[in-house]
Amino acid sequence: MRSAPAFAGSEELRMLLFDLAYTTSDGWRSDPRATELMRFVMDKYAGLARKYGLEVGAAAVAAFEVMRMRSTRLAQDPWAVITHAVELSLIYESRAEGLLCSTGQARKSAGSEVHDAQRFSDREAEIVNYHPAFHSFDNLDHLHEPPKRENVDGEPTNALFALDAAVEFFVAVGWPQATARLALEYIAARLMRCGDRAIAYVSLRREEAGPAMLDIEHSAWLAVLRAVLGNQRCDYEQTSAGIGILGRLLSGENPDDLCADHALADAVQAAAPAIPVEEVAADV
């Protein structure tokens, strides 16, 4: 079994480095111990070089450069300093090869998320098949949305137009114009404040101000709420009766479609007040 050289220890290496630096003017070139030291270094760091995919000579060059430094000779453990410096040099050299840049630039990019360069010949598959930069995904959410009915009048079905259309429907089935607008704007205002049909329905059905303002019975007021906001029972949820007049108008229906719904038209007509609001106000 081959015995370890004398400079395998830290103190022995320190003495050798001092001799090579100061004993002769050309110690590293002429002293046979320098040759033996370099062979030992190549064997010592061969595995480290293979770890980073480099030749053993790269580790030997890095070790040679750091062994000539004064700080290495004065270090508490010269071998530890050399090993650390060699490993760093191998890391940055490997990084430089991956980034196709100099070792100095690789040191500056340490810690960044820049990945190694990839050549087209590195993979058998085409780059468009695996690189995310060439991937795109279609938005298919619209396929799951229920189809909206066509607006035959060509008018935008936003909230204001829906409210006007609802008033038109109420008037068509026998409500006075002013009373119909007052009732629908009152319900719409509460709906906007609550932000949910079910919550607005519960809030409106329990109050007395609405029926008193319109001069209708509480049962008629509940019929109006069911017609405008929809029947809140679970079994009506996906039906026209569950959606309500405002929801149907927002989906693209028009007053004529509502009038064709005889059950809805009869319920709204039956809830109409006997005396218009403006006449009641005039009497007061």
FIMAR-134960 format. One record per residue: residue in one letter; x, y, z of N, C-alpha, C in turn. Coordinates in steps of 0.001 Angstrom, whole numbers, plus 500000, padded with zeros to 6 digits. Layout:
BEGIN
AXYZXYZXYZ...
***
This chain:
BEGIN
M500854498789500000500000500000500000500881501250500000R500528502216499139501332503414498990501139504320500216S502221504749500808502166505596501999501926507040501597A501290507802502520501006509206502267502291510012502286P502435510999501425503643511838501398503755512676502664A504921513247502874505170514028504086504303515269504153F503960515851503015503189517090503018501678516844503083A501248515617503395499820515338503510499216516056504716G500009516356505719499530517104506873499603518601506634S498810519340507395498725520785507180500034521501507491E500698521166508590501944521840508950503051521495507976E503110520223507560504130519813506593503912520532505252L502651520679504846502362521405503609502764522869503745R502544523467504904502900524863505106504403525054504927M505206524150505508506662524236505393507106524093503942L506465523172503231506824522973501823506479524217501004L505358524808501262504963526009500520505920527165500800F506395527281502063507386528311502375508678528050501622D509116526765501583510348526422500863510226526757499382L509111526385498778508928526630497347508837528123497040A508371528895498003508209530322497767509477531123497997Y510317530713498989511426531572499401512800530933499278T512905529592499234514242528977499241514967529252497948T514350529016496851514966529253495535514087530182494736S514667530785493739513904531718492901512938531001491979D513173529733491716512335528973490783511984527618491388G511497527661492660511233526407493364510141525575492735W509087526219492271507983525465491695508369524769490385R509379525268489724509777524657488460510874523611488645S511768523819489586512933522949489697512879521967490862D512100522236491889512076521361493066511232520120492763P511817518909492921511055517680492646509859517507493581R509934518123494769508795518011495684507554518723495115A507755519761494297506628520451493676505904519526492695T506714518735491954506104517777491022505295516736491775E505893516222492866505186515224493671503922515816494280L504009517095494703502843517757495284501728517887494253M502054518232493029501028518396492011500383517057491657R501167515962491647500585514632491407499623514264492533F500018514587493752499164514302494898497864515102494812V497980516367494404496801517218494280495853516691493210M496370516214492103495521515684491039494767514449491510D495453513587492276494755512416492814493728512822493870K494079513809494679493207514221495782491903514837495282Y491966515615494213490791516337493745490213515782492454A490611514582492071490073513977490852488560513738490974G488145513199492119486718512950492312485900514228492313L486472515293492884485772516569492907485603517128491503A486622516947490682486521517430489299485462516656488527R485431515318488713484414514524488018483006514886488478K482868515269489744481563515651490275480959516804489489Y481792517728489050481300518892488316481507518763486812G481803517557486352481915517305484926483115517940484268L484243518086485000485445518732484460486618517769484492E487660518139483769488878517343483751489666517545485045V490499516543485370491299516625486595492261517809486528G492720518146485330493643519255485167493063520573485652A491736520748485531491110521988486004491258522124487512A491124521008488239491295521042489687492751521320490049A493707520724489285495125520934489567495523522391489347V494999523012488293495308524419488027494779525301489140A493546525041489582492964525838490668493777525678491950A494214524444492231495012524206493440496369524900493348F496999524854492186498300525495491995498206527000492251E497139527624491746496993529071491914496815529451493375V496041528668494118495788529040495512496977528688496412M497775527653496045498937527288496865500042528321496781R500058529128495750501087530152495610500737531434496372M499557531496496944499126532715497631499661532751499061R500025533934499519500578534104500865499551533741501941S498262534054501692497228533763502675497086532265502922T497389531451501917497308530000502107498412529526503044R499609530062502858500716529646503716500493530045505166L499794531153505391499572531632506755498274531125507368A497484530381506618496195529900507120496397528868508221Q495399528747509076495476527767510155495492526348509603D494743526110508526494710524788507885494842524997506382P496050524956505840496234525207504405495432524270503517W495369522970503894494627522027503054493137522390502974A492563522863504075491156523256504068490938524447503137V491871525399503164491766526561502280491861526130500821I492780525243500531492960524782499146491722524033498661T491198523137499486490030522352499088488837523251498807H488621524219499687487485525133499493487655525958498223A488861526453497994489098527273496806488963526456495525V489439525218495548489336524356494366487872524065494048E487110523767495071485700523452494831484966524660494249L485219525854494792484579527052494246484969527277492788S486245527086492492486710527283491112486034526305490163L485889525047490615485231524038489776483751524370489580I483113524864490632481691525224490517481503526325489484Y482329527384489583482153528514488672482580528157487246E483556527299487117483962526895485770482886526040485115S482291525144485917481187524338485392479998525224485032R479746526206485867478651527138485609478912527953484345A480158528348484145480517529116482959480314528305481692E480653527025481743480438526178480569478954526035480265G478136525938481337476704525806481115476081527059480556L476563528226480994476003529499480543476675530035479289L477726529357478843478478529801477666479048531200477877C479684531392479042480266532687479356481590532466480073S482258533552480457483527533450481164483306533067482623T484386532615483271484294532254484687483953533473485540G484512534624485174484209535853485911482738536207485849Q482123536072484667480695536343484545479870535326485316A480345534071485341479629533039486098479655533346487582R480762533896488082480827534275489499479816535381489822K479647536320488895478710537413489128477256536936489098S476985535873488351475616535369488248475287534343489308A476195534117490279475952533135491334474703533512492113G473842532537492335472615532777493073471448533198492210S471677533476490921470583533859490040469856532618489549E468675532826488947467859531713488477468063531438486994V469128531980486422469399531754485006469826530303484804H469137529608483922469458528201483703470538528054482641D471139526879482609472176526609481630471608526670480212A472486527037479295472061527077477896471754525666477412Q470706525558476606470315524263476049470435524329474533R471178523410473989471371523366472541470259522548471905F469923522888470668468878522158469975469228520687469814S470509520393469737470934519008469536470948518197470816D470691518845471977470726518119473243469542517173473407R468452517434472717467250516611472836466833516100471469E466218514921471480465716514368470237464403515043469827A463597515460470822462316516092470523462511517532470094E461572518023469320461595519420468906461376520325470119I461980521505470108461892522415471243460457522851471512V459640522948470468458258523387470662457439522357471416N457924521119471489457166520064472158457396520026473660Y458495520635474157458766520526475579458997521872476268H459323522929475528459636524187476195458349524964476470P458139525416477731456881526117478064456688527429477334A457769528033476826457631529302476114456803529152474837F456705527925474310455980527681473076454613527049473334H454183526987474596452912526370474951451841527440475125S450649527144474714449503528027474915448288527164475218F447359527721475962446184526970476380444938527788476045D443962527128475457442708527784475102441838527949476344N441159529065476415440208529302477490438863528711477075L438519527578477696437298526867477337436193527069478357D436365528077479242435363528296480282434004528640479684H434036529305478517432762529718477941431912528540477509L432529527332477326431765526156476924430866525668478045H431210526025479290430431525578480433429377526592480850E429334527748480215428343528750480554427030528445479837P425894528647480495424611528411479822424408529395478680P423881528941477562423665529852476423422659530939476774K422948532139476315422063533266476554421115533425475371R419896533800475686418908534009474632419236535266473845E418928535204472577419217536338471706418289537500472003N418828538674472046418032539880472272417538540384470922V416279540097470611415755540416469279415641541911469065D415553542690470132415438544137469961416770544794469689G417858544078469885419164544628469632419617545633470664E418962545706471848419324546668472866420193545999473927P421088546728474556421907546145475608421059545767476803T421275544572477354420458544086478464421179544330479773N421546545585480038422140545886481324421035546148482333A421428546485483559420449546596484637419409547683484369L419846548834483842418909549931483619417864549573482567F418312548960481468417367548570480431416447547465480925A417004546556481754416170545493482305415090546070483206L415445547086483988414466547715484877413373548414484063D413764549111483008412773549772482150411854548750481477A412431547632481050411624546589480413410660545962481412A411106545823482661410218545282483692409044546218483941V409302547507483976408221548485484135407252548377482964E407792548224481780406943548088480588406043546864480695F406586545771481226405784544555481393404679544775482425F405015545402483552404003545658484578402865546519484014V403226547539483244402205548407482658401343547626481675A401971546707480933401235545931479929400186545027480565V400402544594481811399437543699482449398476544444483376G398529545801483366397509546537484086397985547418485215W399273547524485448399749548405486523399845549837486005P399552550821486843399809552218486452401312552459486304Q401656553326485372403080553591485058403863554019486293A403382555014487012404127555536488157404249554499489265T403181553755489481403200552742490545404163551616490188A404148551208488951405044550136488512406508550552488672R406838551784488266408236552221488398408629552357489863L407733552866490681408049553003492098408324551640492725A407484550660492422407654549327493003408962548684492543L409257548756491257410443548091490720411730548795491138E411718550111491187412921550819491629413169550581493119Y412105550444493883412243550147495306412879548772495501I412422547798494754412975546439494849414407546410494325A414670547091493209416016547107492621417021547765493552A416605548832494244417513549504495175417909548570496313R416946547810496826417275546864497900418172545729497374L417917545308496162418741544254495576420184544714495415M420381545945494989421731546488494841422424546591496189R421678546959497219422285547100498536422644545739499136C421808544748498933422065543413499486423063542625498641G423040542825497322423969542111496447423608540668496190D422439540205496662422036538814496464420513538761496425R419947538009495479418497537970495324417802537372496538A418387536289497056417751535625498189417738536524499423I418845537216499657418915538113500819417964539288500643A417903539820499439416995540939499180415541540496499346Y415231539289498895413861538774499021413461538668500489V414327538089501309414031537945502745413874539305503397S414737540255503005414677541586503595413374542299503242L412914542140502001411739542882501536410431542243501999R410405540948502122409132540304502439408691540568503884R409617540955504743409298541144506156408902542579506505E409035543493505574408751544887505896407343545272505448E406859546338506024405511546812505733405506548074504883A406683548698504720406736549955503983406385549768502518G406845548669501914406562548445500500405087548304500206P404377547377500880402932547257500617402163548534500915A402547549229501996401834550459502346402068551537501304M403270551629500783403598552648499781402819552415498487L402627551140498134401932550810496893400430550614497098D400013550604498378398611550397498725398113549046498202I398888547976498517398483546627498152398558545752499393E397861544628499340397902543682500449399275543033500545H399555542492501746400859541841501927400996540625501016S399909539914500776399960538757499878400293539181498456A399742540333498049400068540854496714401524541309496649W402024541871497728403440542279497795404366541075497647L404025539969498304404832538749498173404777538210496745A403631538326496097403523537881494703404419538717493803V404475540029494065405343540907493276406817540539493501L407195540282494743408590539911495034408959538604494341R408054537622494390408342536349493719408468536539492216A407654537414491664407708537635490223408991538356489821V409374539372490583410528540196490202411847539517490541L411957538977491759413225538382492217413286536875492022G412161536247491730412139534810491526411720534075492779N411105532941492573410709532089493691411964531474494305Q412156531669495606413409531279496249413439529824496712R412399529057496427412426527628496774413457526902495915C414111525903496523415208525196495840414733524512494570D413517523986494556413044523261493382412712524184492211Y412720525502492432412495526466491348413791527117490868E414925526691491419416182527420491229416563527590489765Q416436526541488961416865526604487565415708526851486600T414573527276487102413415527518486247413214529014486022S412334529351485089412037530762484832411400531419486049A410564530666486754409945531218487958410970531473489049G412035530684489087413071530882490094414031532012489751I414194532297488465415112533362488044414504534733488275G413212534882488023412549536155488223412596537046486987I411766538087487027411644538972485868412961539670485554L413643540234486550414892540947486289415953540019485720G416063538812486281417042537859485777416745537434484355R415488537243484035415127536843482672415402537955481668L415118539187482078415391540304481175416889540500480969L417685540289482027419135540408481892419717539316481016S419049538169480925419540537071480094419156537232478627G418355538274478286418050538540476884416589538474476513E415709538112477457414286538095477145413751539534477072N412551539671476510411929540993476398410530540945476988P409877542083477152408538542095477758407533541191477057D407644541029475736406704540151475034406857538712475493D408120538295475741408345536942476247407695536761477609L407771537807478444407168537719479770405649537671479673C405088538427478762403630538409478599403130537055478110A403991536354477370403607535023476899403593534003478021D404244534320479126404193533462480311402918533816481072H401830533105480793400519533475481308400444533385482827A401134532427483424401101532314484887401741533530485531L402850533981484981403513535167485509402675536403485291A402134536559484087401338537748483773400099537822484665D399439536667484895398243536660485742398582537025487182A399747536524487690400130536810489072400434538288489263V401134538905488319401453540325488425400197541169488263Q399306540769487359398069541518487149397186541462488389A397136540305489034396297540162490224396815540980491394A398118541295491395398708542056492495398643543553492270A398101543997491157398074545437490844397192546176491830P397631547379492257396819548183493182395572548713492499A394567548926493301393300549414492740393372550885492395I394120551683493179394193553123492950395631553498492612P395907554211491536397271554632491202397892555457492304V399175555385492434399901556116493479399728557617493335E399712558101492114399615559541491920398266560072492395E397207559262492280395904559683492738395845559742494246V396503558745494899396556558752496353397302559975496838A398412560327496169399206561494496553398390562773496371A397572562811495329396779564006495083395739564215496173D395151563115496663394164563203497714394779563701499010V396019563316499263396692563766500475396987565248500381
***
